[in-house]
Each structure stands twice: as structure tokens, then as C-alpha cells.
């Protein structure tokens, strides 16, 4: 009896003694093998016919033929792996190693990969489950396959929860607990609005301009923000704050205009005592960072922008009439439905901001959004973002600037990043291989983002890590 090694991450493959077995040419037969071994339960023949051979032809005959081919290939003396009776079919994992089952077992036991295991596990989980085994005309099977792929994404999140693991410098749980002991304070702006701000980590200051959908405490439970902030605080004192009307700052702020956002940043900088520092702007926070850097060239040593834009859609001529109408309608929908228990309105944003997220990650982010901002303020924010225009300030930027953007960004197209970089003297432009406007901590582009930022800051803006486009 020989051991079998079966991989389902990527395309389905079966090896005996290191040699790859030639699987049946029928995609349905291969899909059925994957279904049997991943469900791990006896399946009624009628169920298998409904999944793979529903139609006017002879489904039971097609099933018998597929089983004959698979049993001949997989079974051997002392190891009857595909067991078939008159009514039931099951897969017995006798002397079988399945990559997905092994990783699932690690996750259940709470075992995180060490540095030696990491490369292997990362390479496996980077591949979609059962590539090439989609059956679009078989709805029941396709629904099962979609659910399994969601489970595979969830498995990746559970096994690789800490961005530090992926950068070769994993955090110990004790370090994570110490890191999250951030110091929160409050700064009062001239109009009376109270702004919550925090510092965490050690080393030279790095200040992040606020963007909506932040909360100084809840961020630490977010797959979007927690890994990023943990990494940035490794070698800097990270200073950040919640936008007025959002998070832990005052929600009843009288003014949610762009100039007020810039004033909030100026107030937090003064409160922090930082004199000369790099400034990070994400999404609409990039425009706030640009305006601050233009007003205070002596304070900003480096400017780092991610997913930014210089002009909102109301002042940007590239948006057509239909696009403008859809965005106006979205503001109305948000004002009516943002705070409801039903997350459908918030989910519109989740799908645009993190299209690469699993269902569980989107659900968590939907709830995070509800807790972070009110419906009225969410609509007011969208009004302000639509009218942003700092195009006339771009030539006033004097510090080294790194502009980064997601290649497949669905919220702010990559062309907007290109325009930013092209209008700032000497700016570097880097694209990352993701569709997510907000980076998920588990994805490769998160570690690339951090690597670019670290090298850019350490080389005084003369270069950054990785490939540029």
C-alpha cells in the first residue's frame, strides 16, 4: 500500500510515491472526487447525480462510469479509498494526506506557522481552491465550491493573522498586548470640536492624517487597520486621530468641511509636539495631507499617499453624467439606511472598498462601519469628499513624496494616483497587485505597502522597495 498526497489548493492533483497520477479527462469526475474528499461524508448516489449529471441523459450511468475510473486509479490492495454501495458513495482517507485538511487541522489546534513553515503555507494559500474545476451550469455544485473558497480565505486569515509573520518578524502575543496599550488624548479645536488622538509605538514620529471609518480603539479588532498600525508602530511613534464626526471624536461637530479636516490635523500636530515628521494620507486623507504639507513645508519631511485623489467627483471632469447621478443617489441611500441593522447599505461600501474580502471579513467591516459613524455624518462626509479639490496645491509640495495605489481599485481608479504622482515634483509612483482600496492585513500587498514605506523613509525618499509601475 502506497501513501497518496492530494492537493486541492490550486488545481486538483494526486501523487503516489511522488509521481503525479493522470486523473480522468472528465471535469465532472474530477470535481466529484474533490467533493467526496472535502465533504468527508457518505453521499447518496441521487445527490451526486443532481450535483454533476442532472439532465435528460443517463445520470446514473455517467456516475457509474466516473466511479469506475476513479476507483481504478485511487484504490489499491489494502486501501479501498472510494467505497461505493448500491445507494451510497464515500471517500475513506486511508494513507492519504490532503493539503487543505492538514492546514485546517493546524488552524483548529491554534498552531500558527513558524518562519520555516510560512513560505510553504503562504504559497499554498495564495492559490484559489480547486482552480479549473468550476461547473457554471451546475448550480448546486457551484454554490458548494463558492462556500469552500470562502472557507479557504477564512483559513488563510486564521493561519496568517499577523502581518509581522509575513514580513519575517513575527510578533509574540506579549508584544501585541504591549503594542495595543496606546495612549489616547483629546485636543479641542477652535470651533469647540473635540478630537480624539493617540500615540503608540516608539521611535521617530509618523503622523497619519485621519480618514473616515476609523476608531482609535475598534481599529485594533479590524483586519483592515490592526495589522497595518502594528507594523507602522514597530519602528515609529505612530500618531493618529479620529476625524471629527467619526470614531471617538465629537460626532456633533458643526462643520464637516475640508478646511475643518485640515485644521484638525494642525491641532493634533501641535498637541503631539512633533516638529519634523513624515505624513501619511490614505484615501480622502491624502488630500488633507497634501494641503497640510503645502501650508507647512518646513514640518513635513516625507509625504506618503495611498489610494488618494486630488479632486472629488463633483469637480473632476472625468466623471460622466450617469456616474454623477449614481453617486448622488448613493448619498441619499446612505443618509436613510446607514444605521439600520440590515447591513445592505453599508455593504455597498464594503464591496467597493475591500472587494477581495471574504464574506466574514465584509460582515465584520459592515458592523465596524456602523459603530464608527452615524448615517447623517456618513452622508455629510460623502458631500465633502465630492467637492475636494487640491489640484492647485500639488506644485507646492516640497518634500519627497511616495504615491501608491491599488492596480484594481474600484473606489478610486488607479489613474487618479497616476495624476497625483505626475503633478507632484519628483514623486515616486508605485502600484500594488490588489483590487482593495483599503488593504486587508492578510494580503501580500499589505507587506509590500509596509516595505515600500520603510525603505522610502529610511532612504530619505530616494528609493523604495520592489517593482514600480
C-alpha positions as CSV (number, residue, x, y, z in Angstrom):
1,X,0.0,0.0,0.0
2,X,1.3,3.4,-1.0
3,X,0.5,6.8,0.5
4,X,-1.3,9.3,-1.6
5,X,-0.8,13.1,-1.5
6,X,-3.7,15.1,-2.7
7,X,-3.6,18.9,-3.3
8,X,-6.8,20.9,-3.7
9,X,-5.2,24.4,-3.3
10,X,-4.6,25.3,-6.9
11,X,-5.8,22.7,-9.3
12,X,-6.6,19.2,-8.1
13,X,-3.6,16.9,-8.2
14,X,-2.9,13.4,-6.8
15,X,0.6,11.9,-6.3
16,X,1.6,8.4,-5.4
17,X,5.2,8.0,-4.3
18,X,6.0,11.4,-5.7
19,X,4.6,10.7,-9.1
20,X,1.6,12.6,-10.4
21,X,-1.4,10.4,-11.3
22,X,-3.2,11.1,-14.5
23,X,-6.8,12.0,-13.5
24,X,-9.8,11.3,-15.7
25,X,-10.3,13.8,-18.5
26,X,-13.9,14.4,-17.4
27,X,-14.0,17.6,-15.4
28,X,-17.2,16.3,-13.7
29,X,-15.4,13.2,-12.5
30,X,-12.5,15.2,-11.1
31,X,-15.0,17.6,-9.4
32,X,-16.8,14.7,-7.8
33,X,-13.5,13.3,-6.4
34,X,-12.8,16.7,-4.9
35,X,-16.3,16.9,-3.5
36,X,-16.1,13.5,-1.9
37,X,-12.8,14.0,-0.2
38,X,-13.6,17.5,1.1
39,X,-17.1,16.8,2.4
40,X,-15.8,13.6,4.1
41,X,-19.3,12.2,4.4
42,X,-21.2,9.4,2.6
43,X,-23.1,10.9,-0.4
44,X,-26.3,9.3,-1.8
45,X,-26.0,8.4,-5.5
46,X,-29.0,10.5,-6.3
47,X,-27.3,13.5,-4.6
48,X,-24.2,13.0,-6.8
49,X,-26.4,12.8,-9.9
50,X,-28.2,16.0,-9.0
51,X,-24.8,17.8,-8.4
52,X,-23.0,16.6,-11.5
53,X,-25.2,14.9,-14.1
54,X,-28.7,16.4,-13.8
55,X,-30.3,16.2,-17.2
56,X,-32.2,14.1,-19.7
57,X,-29.3,11.7,-20.4
58,X,-28.4,8.7,-18.1
59,X,-27.1,10.3,-14.9
60,X,-26.7,7.0,-13.1
61,X,-24.8,5.6,-16.0
62,X,-22.5,8.6,-16.1
63,X,-21.9,8.3,-12.3
64,X,-21.1,4.6,-12.6
65,X,-18.6,5.3,-15.3
66,X,-16.9,8.1,-13.3
67,X,-16.7,5.9,-10.2
68,X,-15.2,3.1,-12.1
69,X,-12.4,5.3,-13.4
70,X,-11.7,6.9,-10.1
71,X,-11.7,3.6,-8.1
72,X,-9.3,2.0,-10.6
73,X,-7.0,5.0,-10.1
74,X,-7.3,5.7,-6.4
75,X,-8.0,2.3,-4.8
76,X,-5.3,-0.3,-4.3
77,X,-4.9,-3.5,-2.2
78,X,-5.3,-2.7,1.5
79,X,-6.6,0.8,0.7
80,X,-10.2,1.0,-0.6
81,X,-10.4,4.8,-0.6
82,X,-13.5,5.2,-2.8
83,X,-16.2,3.0,-1.3
84,X,-19.4,2.5,-3.3
85,X,-22.6,0.6,-2.4
86,X,-25.8,0.4,-4.4
87,X,-27.0,3.7,-2.7
88,X,-24.0,5.5,-1.2
89,X,-20.5,6.6,-2.1
90,X,-17.9,7.8,0.3
91,X,-14.2,8.7,0.4
92,X,-12.0,6.9,3.0
93,X,-8.7,8.8,3.7
94,X,-6.7,5.6,4.1
95,X,-3.0,6.6,3.9
96,X,-3.9,9.9,2.4
97,X,-2.5,13.4,3.0
98,X,-4.7,16.3,1.8
99,X,-3.2,19.8,1.9
100,X,-6.4,21.6,2.8
101,X,-7.2,19.1,5.6
102,X,-3.7,19.5,7.1
103,X,-4.0,23.3,7.2
104,X,-7.5,23.1,8.6
105,X,-6.2,20.9,11.4
106,X,-3.4,23.4,12.2
107,X,-6.0,26.2,12.4
108,X,-8.3,24.2,14.7
109,X,-5.4,23.5,17.1
110,X,-4.5,27.1,17.1
111,X,-1.0,26.4,15.7
112,X,0.5,29.4,13.8
113,X,3.3,28.7,11.3
114,X,6.9,29.4,12.2
115,X,9.2,31.0,9.8
116,X,10.2,27.7,8.2
117,X,6.6,26.7,7.6
118,X,5.5,30.1,6.5
119,X,6.7,30.0,2.9
120,X,5.1,26.7,2.2
121,X,1.8,27.6,3.8
122,X,1.7,31.0,2.1
123,X,2.4,29.5,-1.3
124,X,-0.4,27.0,-0.8
125,X,-3.0,29.6,0.4
126,X,-2.1,32.1,-2.3
127,X,-3.7,29.7,-4.8
128,X,-7.5,29.5,-5.2
129,X,-9.2,26.3,-4.1
130,X,-9.8,23.8,-7.0
131,X,-8.7,26.0,-9.8
132,X,-10.1,24.8,-13.1
133,X,-13.0,22.8,-11.6
134,X,-15.8,25.3,-11.9
135,X,-19.0,24.0,-13.4
136,X,-21.1,27.1,-14.1
137,X,-24.1,25.1,-15.4
138,X,-24.4,23.1,-12.2
139,X,-25.7,25.5,-9.6
140,X,-25.7,23.2,-6.5
141,X,-22.1,22.2,-7.0
142,X,-21.0,25.7,-7.8
143,X,-22.7,27.0,-4.6
144,X,-20.7,24.4,-2.6
145,X,-17.5,25.4,-4.4
146,X,-18.0,29.1,-3.7
147,X,-18.6,28.3,0.0
148,X,-15.4,26.2,0.1
149,X,-13.4,29.0,-1.4
150,X,-14.8,31.4,1.2
151,X,-13.6,28.8,3.8
152,X,-10.2,28.7,2.2
153,X,-9.9,32.5,2.5
154,X,-11.0,32.3,6.1
155,X,-8.4,29.6,6.7
156,X,-5.7,32.0,5.4
157,X,-6.9,34.7,7.8
158,X,-6.7,32.3,10.8
159,X,-3.3,30.9,10.0
160,X,-1.7,34.2,9.0
161,X,-3.3,36.7,11.2
162,X,-0.3,38.9,11.9
163,X,1.4,40.9,9.2
164,X,4.7,40.5,11.1
165,X,4.7,36.8,10.3
166,X,4.6,37.6,6.6
167,X,7.5,40.1,6.8
168,X,9.7,37.5,8.6
169,X,9.5,39.2,12.0
170,X,6.5,37.6,13.8
171,X,5.1,39.3,16.9
172,X,4.9,37.4,20.1
173,X,1.5,37.7,21.8
174,X,3.1,39.6,24.7
175,X,4.4,42.2,22.2
176,X,1.0,42.5,20.6
177,X,-0.5,43.2,24.1
178,X,2.1,45.9,24.9
179,X,1.7,47.5,21.5
180,X,-2.1,47.9,21.9
181,X,-1.5,49.9,25.1
182,X,-1.8,53.1,23.2
183,X,-2.1,56.5,24.9
184,X,-5.3,58.3,23.9
185,X,-5.8,62.1,24.5
186,X,-8.2,64.8,23.3
187,X,-7.5,68.1,21.6
188,X,-10.0,70.9,21.3
189,X,-10.2,72.8,18.0
190,X,-11.1,76.5,17.9
191,X,-14.7,75.8,16.9
192,X,-15.1,73.7,20.1
193,X,-15.0,70.3,18.4
194,X,-13.1,67.7,20.5
195,X,-10.7,65.5,18.5
196,X,-9.5,62.1,19.9
197,X,-5.9,61.3,19.1
198,X,-3.4,58.6,20.1
199,X,0.2,57.7,20.0
200,X,1.6,54.2,20.1
201,X,5.0,52.6,19.5
202,X,8.4,54.1,19.8
203,X,11.0,55.8,17.6
204,X,10.7,58.9,15.4
205,X,7.2,60.2,14.8
206,X,5.0,59.2,11.9
207,X,1.7,61.1,11.7
208,X,-1.3,59.7,9.8
209,X,-4.0,62.1,8.6
210,X,-7.4,61.0,9.5
211,X,-9.9,59.4,7.1
212,X,-13.4,58.3,7.9
213,X,-14.0,54.8,9.0
214,X,-11.5,54.9,11.8
215,X,-12.0,54.4,15.6
216,X,-8.9,54.6,17.9
217,X,-10.0,51.6,19.9
218,X,-12.1,49.4,17.5
219,X,-9.3,49.7,14.8
220,X,-7.4,47.0,16.8
221,X,-10.1,44.4,16.0
222,X,-10.1,45.3,12.3
223,X,-8.4,43.1,9.7
224,X,-8.0,46.3,7.7
225,X,-6.4,48.6,10.2
226,X,-4.8,46.5,13.0
227,X,-2.1,44.7,11.1
228,X,-1.1,48.0,9.3
229,X,-0.9,50.0,12.5
230,X,1.0,47.3,14.3
231,X,3.6,47.3,11.6
232,X,4.0,51.0,11.4
233,X,4.4,51.3,15.1
234,X,7.3,48.8,15.2
235,X,9.8,51.5,14.3
236,X,7.9,54.7,14.7
237,X,5.8,56.5,17.2
238,X,2.6,56.4,15.2
239,X,0.4,59.4,15.9
240,X,-3.2,59.2,14.5
241,X,-6.6,60.6,15.3
242,X,-10.3,60.1,14.6
243,X,-11.9,62.5,12.1
244,X,-14.4,64.9,13.5
245,X,-17.8,63.3,13.4
246,X,-16.3,59.9,13.4
247,X,-14.8,57.3,15.8
248,X,-14.0,58.7,19.3
249,X,-14.1,62.4,18.2
250,X,-17.2,64.5,18.6
251,X,-20.0,63.3,16.4
252,X,-22.0,66.6,16.6
253,X,-19.3,68.7,15.0
254,X,-20.9,71.8,13.4
255,X,-18.5,71.7,10.4
256,X,-17.5,68.6,8.4
257,X,-15.9,70.6,5.6
258,X,-12.5,70.1,4.1
259,X,-10.8,73.1,5.8
260,X,-12.0,71.8,9.2
261,X,-10.3,68.5,8.4
262,X,-7.0,70.3,7.8
263,X,-7.4,72.4,11.0
264,X,-7.9,69.1,12.9
265,X,-4.6,67.8,11.6
266,X,-2.9,71.0,12.5
267,X,-4.3,70.9,16.0
268,X,-3.2,67.3,16.6
269,X,0.3,68.0,15.3
270,X,0.6,70.9,17.8
271,X,-0.7,68.8,20.6
272,X,1.7,65.9,19.8
273,X,4.8,68.2,20.0
274,X,6.2,66.7,16.7
275,X,8.4,69.2,14.9
276,X,9.5,67.5,11.7
277,X,7.9,64.2,10.6
278,X,6.7,62.0,7.7
279,X,3.0,62.4,6.9
280,X,0.7,59.5,5.7
281,X,-2.6,60.1,3.9
282,X,-5.0,57.3,3.0
283,X,-8.0,57.7,0.6
284,X,-9.5,61.2,1.1
285,X,-6.9,61.7,3.9
286,X,-4.4,62.0,1.1
287,X,-5.9,65.4,0.1
288,X,-5.8,66.6,3.7
289,X,-2.1,65.5,3.9
290,X,-1.4,67.4,0.7
291,X,-3.0,70.6,1.9
292,X,-1.2,70.4,5.2
293,X,2.2,69.8,3.5
294,X,1.6,72.7,1.2
295,X,0.8,75.0,4.1
296,X,3.6,73.7,6.3
297,X,6.6,72.7,4.1
298,X,9.1,73.1,7.0
299,X,7.2,70.5,9.1
300,X,6.8,67.6,6.7
301,X,9.9,65.5,5.9
302,X,8.2,62.9,3.7
303,X,4.7,62.5,2.2
304,X,3.2,59.0,1.7
305,X,-0.1,58.8,-0.1
306,X,-2.2,55.6,-0.6
307,X,-5.4,55.4,-2.7
308,X,-5.6,59.2,-2.9
309,X,-7.1,61.7,-5.3
310,X,-6.7,65.4,-5.8
311,X,-10.3,66.2,-7.0
312,X,-13.6,64.8,-5.9
313,X,-16.2,63.6,-8.4
314,X,-18.2,66.8,-8.5
315,X,-15.2,68.9,-9.6
316,X,-13.5,66.2,-11.7
317,X,-14.5,66.4,-15.3
318,X,-13.7,62.7,-16.0
319,X,-17.0,61.6,-14.3
320,X,-19.9,61.2,-16.8
321,X,-23.5,62.2,-16.1
322,X,-24.6,58.6,-15.2
323,X,-21.7,58.2,-12.8
324,X,-22.5,61.5,-11.1
325,X,-26.2,60.6,-10.8
326,X,-25.3,57.2,-9.2
327,X,-23.1,58.9,-6.6
328,X,-25.7,61.5,-5.7
329,X,-28.2,58.7,-5.3
330,X,-25.7,56.8,-3.1
331,X,-25.5,59.8,-0.7
332,X,-29.3,59.7,-0.3
333,X,-29.3,55.9,0.3
334,X,-26.6,56.3,3.0
335,X,-28.5,59.0,4.8
336,X,-31.6,56.8,5.0
337,X,-30.1,53.4,5.7
338,X,-26.6,53.5,7.1
339,X,-27.6,52.9,10.7
340,X,-30.0,50.1,10.1
341,X,-29.4,46.6,11.5
342,X,-29.7,45.4,7.9
343,X,-26.2,45.9,6.5
344,X,-27.1,46.2,2.8
345,X,-26.4,49.9,2.6
346,X,-23.1,49.6,4.3
347,X,-22.3,46.6,2.3
348,X,-22.3,48.7,-0.8
349,X,-19.2,50.4,0.6
350,X,-17.6,47.2,1.8
351,X,-17.8,45.6,-1.6
352,X,-16.2,48.7,-3.2
353,X,-13.5,49.3,-0.5
354,X,-12.5,45.6,0.0
355,X,-13.8,43.5,-2.9
356,X,-11.2,40.9,-2.1
357,X,-12.6,40.3,1.4
358,X,-14.3,37.1,2.4
359,X,-17.9,37.2,3.4
360,X,-16.9,37.0,7.1
361,X,-14.5,39.9,6.6
362,X,-17.1,42.0,4.9
363,X,-19.7,41.3,7.6
364,X,-17.2,42.4,10.2
365,X,-16.3,45.5,8.3
366,X,-20.0,46.3,7.9
367,X,-20.5,46.2,11.6
368,X,-17.3,48.2,12.2
369,X,-18.7,51.0,9.8
370,X,-22.0,51.1,11.8
371,X,-20.2,51.6,15.1
372,X,-17.8,54.2,13.6
373,X,-20.1,56.9,12.1
374,X,-23.7,57.9,12.1
375,X,-25.9,57.8,9.0
376,X,-26.2,61.6,8.9
377,X,-22.4,62.1,9.2
378,X,-21.7,59.4,6.7
379,X,-23.8,61.4,4.2
380,X,-22.2,64.7,5.2
381,X,-18.7,63.1,4.6
382,X,-19.7,62.0,1.1
383,X,-20.8,65.5,0.3
384,X,-17.5,66.9,1.4
385,X,-15.4,64.3,-0.4
386,X,-17.3,65.0,-3.6
387,X,-16.1,68.7,-3.6
388,X,-12.4,68.1,-2.6
389,X,-10.0,70.0,-4.9
390,X,-6.3,70.3,-4.1
391,X,-5.0,70.2,-7.6
392,X,-3.8,73.7,-7.3
393,X,-1.7,72.7,-4.3
394,X,0.3,69.9,-5.8
395,X,3.1,72.0,-7.2
396,X,3.6,73.5,-3.7
397,X,4.8,70.1,-2.3
398,X,8.5,70.4,-1.5
399,X,9.2,67.1,0.4
400,X,10.0,63.7,-1.1
401,X,6.7,62.0,-2.0
402,X,5.7,58.4,-2.5
403,X,2.3,57.8,-4.2
404,X,0.9,54.3,-4.0
405,X,-2.3,52.8,-5.4
406,X,-4.1,49.5,-5.9
407,X,-4.0,48.4,-9.5
408,X,-7.6,47.3,-9.5
409,X,-9.0,49.9,-7.1
410,X,-12.8,50.1,-7.7
411,X,-13.4,53.1,-5.4
412,X,-10.6,55.4,-6.7
413,X,-9.3,54.3,-10.1
414,X,-5.5,53.9,-10.4
415,X,-5.5,56.7,-12.9
416,X,-6.2,59.2,-10.1
417,X,-2.9,58.0,-8.4
418,X,-1.1,58.5,-11.7
419,X,-2.4,62.0,-11.9
420,X,-1.3,62.8,-8.3
421,X,2.2,61.5,-8.9
422,X,2.6,63.2,-12.2
423,X,1.7,66.6,-10.7
424,X,4.0,66.4,-7.6
425,X,7.6,67.3,-8.4
426,X,9.9,64.3,-8.1
427,X,7.2,62.0,-6.7
428,X,7.6,58.2,-7.0
429,X,4.6,56.1,-8.1
430,X,4.1,52.5,-7.1
431,X,1.2,50.2,-7.8
432,X,0.4,47.1,-5.8
433,X,-1.3,43.9,-7.1
434,X,-4.6,44.2,-5.3
435,X,-8.2,45.3,-6.0
436,X,-8.7,46.6,-2.5
437,X,-8.9,50.3,-1.8
438,X,-8.3,49.5,1.9
439,X,-5.7,46.8,2.3
440,X,-6.5,43.7,4.2
441,X,-3.8,42.7,6.7
442,X,-3.6,39.1,5.4
443,X,-2.9,40.0,1.7
444,X,0.5,40.2,0.1
445,X,0.0,43.9,-0.8
446,X,0.0,44.8,2.9
447,X,3.5,43.6,3.4
448,X,4.5,45.3,0.1
449,X,3.0,48.6,1.3
450,X,4.9,48.4,4.6
451,X,8.2,47.5,2.8
452,X,7.8,50.5,0.4
453,X,7.1,52.9,3.3
454,X,10.0,51.6,5.4
455,X,12.5,51.9,2.6
456,X,11.2,55.2,1.4
457,X,11.6,56.7,4.9
458,X,14.9,55.1,5.5
459,X,16.5,56.3,2.2
460,X,15.3,59.9,2.6
461,X,12.9,59.4,-0.3
462,X,15.5,58.4,-2.9
463,X,14.1,54.9,-3.5
464,X,11.5,52.3,-2.4
465,X,11.4,48.6,-2.3
466,X,10.1,46.4,-5.0
467,X,8.8,46.9,-8.6
468,X,7.5,50.3,-9.8
469,X,4.9,50.8,-12.4
